[in-house]
Amino acid sequence: MLPTVVASNPDDQDAHYLLFGLYKELGQAAAAGKELQIFQELKRKAADQQQKSACVSIPLIKRPQPPLPVVEATSALTNSALRRYCL
């Protein structure tokens, strides 16, 4: 029954750990070692994924933008020059 669960969901950490314990109880050291190794690898991958998702959730802080230069309208500036500076 448990090997079927592992076969249907190979990424299930708990099933691999339980299968490790079962093989260990039955004295099947090679099979137990294999299941323990798979369990540890899945556990490491889950921890890495959790750490990556924690890093991604930190909001980015935007730097304030410097104020735009103020252009004073004078008689020397034409309408086209004002449009160029104001747009």
ZIDA-V87205 format. One record per pair of residues at least 6 apart in sequence whose C-alpha atoms are under 7 Angstrom apart, sorted by sequence separation. I is the first residue (numbers start at 0). GAP is how many residues later the second one is. If there is no record, write none. Layout:
BEGIN
I,GAP
I,GAP
END
This chain:
BEGIN
5,6
22,6
22,8
23,8
5,9
22,9
4,10
5,10
20,11
19,12
1,13
19,15
18,16
19,16
1,17
16,18
15,19
16,19
15,22
16,22
15,23
12,26
12,29
12,30
10,31
END
